[in-house]
């Protein structure tokens, strides 16, 4: 009997599948629902759109269930050089996008992933006794993990119908003068891309970006910081999540030097509003909140799930309390699980949700 | 990685298991406890730092920080080893530490994450394996301690009063004299690992006679009226601490360590020696003579001779007749921070070496001097017969 359904076959779903298999769940007990069997398809398109060459994540930014051996080890072996390892222990190793995608492709082939993917889109999840219906004709799944990904790209309302606008994560070239809206990692990448393409760049931002290596403080990736976060009350947690969501990009001369030079040459400037540029690139990230995802919105509405603004209030193990009990599990992975794990939209976050899900699967297994 | 406190302790204990096992094997091979003691000190220092410092200071610990923290822990471990008198040879001790550190790094970066999926996420905690590791470490130390306890030499208490000697010790044991315990006629040591603590010896040809024995400790013993030597050591390795020796007039010596060159370094420390022809004689031996007070000798107070090697430091030589400190007969002596005062010339002889020199280097000996204080001696420092005196660098 197929026990487990993963809804969503992107990177979060892929990492979850690998974690479950590593944890002893047989592959034929798992069904993955996604129209596209390539787990990196969306991520690849977005990375290509912003010409991303290196990952922001460090050594743990890979899809293997265990943190060792990561991509630094793989890179060191391949290059026969200790440099990636040394950079890794100094938190300065950022795997290249090519290396990461190659690693995903390899794992996809080795893990039997494609055989587990049912190429269908899940519109809603319906609880039933001892499990959930996911799609008609596919039976009941005792444990369901929703790895739905981001619910679409975010565009400022006032620019939604502007014909000059393209989102940073959509394919685009650069015109002579480019206005980049936003101040996070994607925006910073676009500033450098456009400058490298010979464009003049206008940065439109509502606030100055924070400069930090990762989206959230490092201790929040582990129990040390997480325990405090998970003890917070609702309003405090909302404030924290908002702070973590503020735009940021890493510090360092690789970012600052070209921007300083371009500013000195009159090719980079900051303005408060969009001006008359021919091209406006919105590096404004993703839409946030359960209400933007049809499946989640349906769940919330049907079962009156506990929410706080845009967040579904999940348990610390990312499960949805109202629909989880001793016999079944409904859990979230990826960005929707932020209430439990602030960096839920990272690969490490996906693993956190997957491990917690694995614990529940193990605990409730009946054959 | 961001460790929790429990994660630090769990990881520390689990990583200590393999080195601890290696230490037990090594201890069995070298017939010494220093590997286990060192492993215990390393673990103790590490745990103390984990609880008192690291957990409070380091919210996040990047991988590279393991190197400076490893050096810090090494220095503290060495200091603790010194403080607890763990007699670990430096080279092997450093190698053991380095090996243990590498094992801990390999486990922390690779082993534990492979064994436990959520190792990093759990801040280094090992779940139920953590207490298991703690229990195993405790069992290992308890077992080692139990074996050490079982192998402790028996202790023989010498009751108050006079005991007819000579007492001959032919097995490893501790002989502890109660207050007022006196052995008349001497003590003879003929076994390794003997400790004689406290107690007094009266008379005898030699007060305490040690022959063909290693790791002998003579701790706070008193000898008076021995016909030849207060303490007489041949082909042995000894540590003599805090002794008091009163030698009668005539051809007597306070302490004579001879023909021990191949037995390792001996130590004479903190003793008080009065009278006799010679106070302390080191002959064909390696020794450290430190912090003793030698007075009223009638030939030489402290002598290192016949190809001996060693250090004569922080001793006080008072009122010697003839010579104070002598480095003789091709010996290599470091003579440092001693205070030699009131050395008088022996008018009964024409020997140049008896003219009241504070320090003498004689017959191809090399004496390296530093910071010695010579007060009121008939003569100062001299060399005879191709000997050399140098200033310490």
Interface residues (C-beta under 8 A of the other chain):
Chain A: X19 X22 X23 X60 X65 X66 X67 X68 X69 X88 X89 X90 X91 X217 X218 X219 X221 X222 X223 X224 X225 X227 X348 X351 X352 X355 X358
Chain B: X1 X2 X3 X4 X7 X59 X60 X62 X63 X64 X66 X109 X110 X113 X114 X117 X118 X119 X120 X121 X122 X123 X125
